[in-house]
């Protein structure tokens, strides 16, 4: 007996049928479009509620459609800074809180300019609070 024969057999994922794969893609596309429409409906409400919802719907659509991926790649090449958070969210294990925080700081800089940065002041106060607690 060799060590190779003692090793457990390699586990493989069962292959889904072509029909199930198509149903899964269609369900992902439908759910993604519904979430995008929901985000557009709640976008006029106060607060940033529509943007994260639209981003979630866009992620679902991009995972299910090759045509949407091609359009997204073209858009990323045209506007890389604006779409980099969405690209980072499409990765396997995205750092969601870090991406949200960086997007919030970028939005603050866009709105407030170089005058005032209340979110940055909040970050510095929180960082000081963490150091005092340690």
HELIX and SHEET records of a PDB file:
HELIX    1   1 UNK A    3  UNK A    6  1                                   4    
HELIX    2   2 UNK A   18  UNK A   42  1                                  25    
HELIX    3   3 UNK A   49  UNK A   64  1                                  16    
HELIX    4   4 UNK A   66  UNK A   78  1                                  13    
HELIX    5   5 UNK A   80  UNK A   89  1                                  10    
HELIX    6   6 UNK A   96  UNK A  112  1                                  17    
HELIX    7   7 UNK A  118  UNK A  133  1                                  16    
END                                                                             
